[in-house]
Amino acid sequence: MELYGYPLKAKFNQPRPPPPKVLPATSSGAAGYKNRIPYHPESVSMPWMPNSYYKAAALNPTLSPLSESFPGLPPTKIVPFISERPNGVFTRHTLDDWHRSNMTNYKESETTRHNAERLRADLTRTIKDVYQQAKRTQGESTKNLGERINDIEYWKSELCIELDAMIRETNSLMDMQKRLERALADTEGPFQVAHKCLLNREKRMGIDLVNDDVEKQLVTEIKIIRSCRERLQQCLDTVNAQIMCNKEARQELEKDLADKQLGHHIDSKCYQLKNTSRGIHFFKGVERIDATVSVPETWARFTDNNIFRSQSARAASAKLRASTESLLMGTADEMWRQFSKVNDAFTSRITEIANAKSKIQTHLAKTRQEIFQLETKIQVIQKTIRDKEVQLKVAQTRLDERTRRPNVELCRDAAQIRLVQEVNEINETLRNLHQCLRASEDMLQMLVRSKGVLEHDLVVKNNSLFIDQERCMGMRKSYPSTVQILGYV
């Protein structure tokens, strides 16, 4: 029987040659020994699998039964093998061969172990070098990432400072814009008032239709207001254009800052990644992808240009705010002086209005107060009617439910009598309340007509006798103050 992984048995047809006196060379002995090891050509291209060798080497040699060498014959009929040599000795190798084989095996084992030790030492140095190089390379990458993060933080802080300043400046300019808009809108009222005063004074009759000082001052006021409105509108257009410029600069800063924040987040995440971190994977070929669009010089120059643009816009905005403030002050003072002159001229023309107007206004106020009280009372009556209707619903629902009593239970008891009385009483009360409501509404209509008569009488009296006081001066009382013209409110 031949065992896998062990030297084959030698069979000689001729006498064995005498053994040499000198042992064969180690290389030849190793080569001869290697020929006795099972050879697997496919193992060269396959990964190292020590189990394959150890499984083959771990086989224990066993002797097969004698019957297996002679199949088909029972053990009792097998002829025992008798050696032709004397003394019945089965000789296959000499003792020198045995020693040489052992020495060859020892040297081969020693050589293999020496090579393995050298290989292990080389592998240890290689692994150590690999770890040191990887640590050094990763450390340099981490250092570069840290420096990049510091650069991003620096420009982020610069962008934040400039963005805050730009936001404050834009808000201030927008406040100035609102003041300009309010001032421009407030000039519309005085212009309409002056124009209407001229139209109202045309309704004067007889000798009162004179070209007096009031007429001249009103014409001058219209010219001044028109000039102020034109200057304010031009300034407002300039402010709107500057606000758009500020917003564009602010958008560039915000976009740059958002990109910086996202880049800072990504680089911080990369800076904190370690070999033991979660979420690390292989990305084959990612090092060949170059998606960069800038270099550090152009990257820093881009942010610096954004900051410089914002600073220029802020300087122009601050200068424009100063000129706008001066314009508001000048136009407000000019319009207010002319307004005072017109009022003084009107005051000198007013003489008689107190008694008749006071009486009409007194009666009108009393009528309005009575209308208010009567409307309140009508609301109370309407609420009382709604409450009584709910009570009537309850009583009628009770009567309706009691009609469903069976047989002799349909008794005209005290409860039934009282429910009927309650329904009649509520109906009577509702009729009275509706009568009161109609009377109150009629009275309210009379009061409203009376109020209309008083108001019409007041208008008629003021049309001819008090046109300057009631119409012209009444409109001029709503003229905005200096604070309103400057846009502070």
SULFEN-V897333 format. One record per pair of residues at least 6 apart in sequence whose ideal C-beta (glycine too) atoms are under 7 Angstrom apart, sorted by the first residue. I is the first residue (numbers start at 1). J is the second residue. If there is no record, write none. Layout:
BEGIN
I/J + I/J
END
This chain:
BEGIN
1/63 + 1/64 + 2/8 + 2/9 + 3/59 + 3/61 + 4/38 + 4/56 + 4/59 + 5/38 + 5/56 + 5/57 + 5/59 + 6/61 + 7/36 + 9/92 + 10/92 + 10/93 + 19/94 + 19/96 + 19/97 + 23/100 + 23/103 + 24/100 + 26/107 + 29/104 + 30/104 + 30/108 + 33/104 + 33/105 + 33/108 + 38/56 + 43/52 + 66/78 + 67/75 + 67/78 + 70/78 + 83/89 + 83/90 + 85/91 + 142/271 + 145/267 + 145/270 + 145/271 + 146/271 + 148/267 + 149/264 + 149/267 + 149/268 + 149/271 + 152/260 + 152/263 + 152/264 + 152/267 + 153/264 + 155/260 + 155/303 + 156/257 + 156/260 + 156/261 + 156/264 + 158/307 + 159/253 + 159/256 + 159/257 + 159/260 + 159/303 + 159/307 + 160/257 + 162/253 + 162/307 + 162/310 + 162/311 + 163/250 + 163/253 + 163/254 + 163/257 + 165/314 + 166/246 + 166/249 + 166/250 + 166/253 + 166/310 + 166/314 + 167/250 + 169/246 + 169/314 + 169/317 + 169/318 + 170/243 + 170/246 + 170/247 + 170/250 + 172/321 + 173/239 + 173/242 + 173/243 + 173/246 + 173/317 + 173/321 + 174/243 + 176/239 + 176/321 + 176/324 + 177/236 + 177/239 + 177/240 + 177/243 + 178/487 + 179/328 + 179/486 + 179/487 + 180/232 + 180/235 + 180/236 + 180/239 + 180/324 + 180/487 + 181/236 + 182/487 + 183/232 + 183/328 + 183/485 + 183/486 + 183/487 + 184/229 + 184/232 + 184/233 + 184/236 + 186/480 + 186/484 + 186/485 + 187/225 + 187/228 + 187/229 + 189/478 + 189/479 + 189/480 + 190/225 + 190/335 + 190/339 + 190/479 + 191/222 + 191/225 + 193/475 + 193/476 + 193/479 + 194/218 + 194/221 + 194/222 + 194/225 + 195/222 + 196/475 + 197/218 + 197/472 + 197/475 + 198/218 + 200/467 + 200/471 + 200/472 + 201/215 + 201/472 + 203/467 + 204/467 + 205/464 + 213/345 + 214/345 + 214/346 + 214/349 + 217/341 + 217/342 + 217/345 + 218/342 + 220/338 + 221/338 + 221/339 + 221/342 + 224/334 + 224/335 + 224/338 + 225/335 + 228/331 + 228/334 + 228/335 + 231/327 + 231/331 + 232/331 + 235/324 + 235/327 + 238/320 + 239/320 + 239/324 + 242/316 + 242/317 + 242/320 + 245/313 + 246/313 + 246/317 + 249/309 + 249/310 + 249/313 + 252/306 + 252/309 + 253/306 + 253/310 + 256/303 + 256/306 + 273/280 + 294/302 + 328/486 + 328/487 + 329/486 + 332/482 + 332/485 + 332/486 + 335/485 + 336/482 + 339/479 + 343/476 + 346/468 + 346/472 + 346/473 + 349/468 + 350/468 + 350/469 + 350/473 + 352/465 + 353/465 + 353/466 + 353/469 + 356/461 + 357/466 + 360/454 + 360/457 + 360/458 + 363/454 + 364/451 + 364/454 + 364/455 + 364/458 + 367/447 + 367/450 + 367/451 + 367/454 + 368/451 + 370/447 + 371/444 + 371/447 + 371/448 + 371/451 + 374/440 + 374/443 + 374/444 + 374/447 + 375/444 + 377/440 + 378/437 + 378/440 + 378/441 + 378/444 + 381/433 + 381/436 + 381/437 + 381/440 + 382/437 + 384/433 + 385/430 + 385/433 + 388/426 + 388/429 + 388/430 + 388/433 + 391/426 + 392/423 + 392/426 + 395/419 + 395/422 + 395/423 + 395/426 + 396/423 + 398/419 + 399/419 + 399/423 + 402/416 + 462/470 + 483/489
END
